[in-house]
């Protein structure tokens, strides 16, 4: 697991205490892309947490971006998010 993936995991676990969390580093799929050349990676996050209950997609994404703020945009160039509440599964 890369250092950035570990940091993403730590920040999201601390912020949301998720029931489940899966992070994929898709940076290799974007080799040569401008953001990848500058060191920023491409990541996919699938997170389930009670904190997302009653929130719409935009609010959930904002919550995640806030939690990961220190990594944006240097360590994270692109982030795909699937955020759900436990009762939505």
C-alpha positions in Angstrom: 0.0 0.0 0.0 1.4 3.4 -1.0 2.0 6.2 1.6 -0.8 8.2 0.0 -3.3 5.4 0.2 -2.3 4.9 3.9 -2.8 8.6 4.6 -6.2 8.6 2.8 -7.3 5.6 4.9 -6.2 7.2 8.1 -7.9 10.5 7.4 -11.1 8.9 6.3 -11.2 6.5 9.3 -10.5 9.3 11.7 -13.2 11.5 10.1 -16.0 9.0 9.5 -15.4 5.8 11.5 -16.6 3.9 8.4 -18.4 0.5 8.5 -16.4 -0.3 5.4 -13.7 1.5 3.4 -11.9 0.4 0.2 -9.3 2.5 -1.6 -7.8 1.8 -5.0 -4.8 3.5 -6.4 -5.5 3.9 -10.1 -2.5 6.0 -10.8 -0.8 3.5 -13.1 -3.8 3.7 -15.4 -3.1 7.4 -15.9 0.6 7.3 -16.5 1.7 10.3 -18.6 -1.3 12.3 -17.6 -0.5 15.9 -16.6 -1.5 15.4 -13.0 0.4 12.1 -12.7 3.5 13.8 -14.1 3.3 16.4 -11.3 3.2 13.6 -8.7 -0.6 13.6 -8.0 -2.2 10.2 -8.0 -5.6 9.0 -9.1 -7.6 7.2 -6.5 -11.0 5.5 -6.1 -12.7 5.5 -2.7 -15.7 3.3 -1.7 -16.8 4.2 1.8 -19.8 3.3 4.0 -20.4 5.4 7.1 -23.3 6.5 9.2 -22.1 10.1 8.8 -23.5 10.1 5.2 -27.1 9.3 6.3 -29.5 11.9 5.1 -26.9 13.7 3.0 -27.1 14.0 -0.8 -24.2 13.1 -3.0 -22.7 16.6 -3.2 -22.7 17.0 0.6 -21.0 13.6 1.0 -18.3 14.5 -1.5 -17.7 17.8 0.2 -17.3 16.0 3.5 -14.7 13.7 2.0 -12.9 16.5 0.3 -12.8 18.4 3.6 -11.4 15.3 5.4 -8.7 14.9 2.7 -8.0 18.6 2.3 -4.3 18.4 3.2 -3.7 15.9 0.3 -5.5 18.0 -2.4 -4.3 18.7 -5.0 -0.6 17.7 -4.6 -0.9 14.1 -3.5 -4.3 13.5 -5.0 -4.9 14.7 -8.5 -8.2 12.8 -9.1 -10.6 11.1 -6.7 -13.6 9.0 -7.6 -16.0 8.6 -4.7 -18.8 6.2 -3.8 -20.1 7.2 -0.4 -23.0 5.4 1.2 -24.9 5.2 4.5 -25.1 1.7 6.0 -28.9 1.5 5.4 -28.4 2.1 1.6 -26.6 -1.3 1.0 
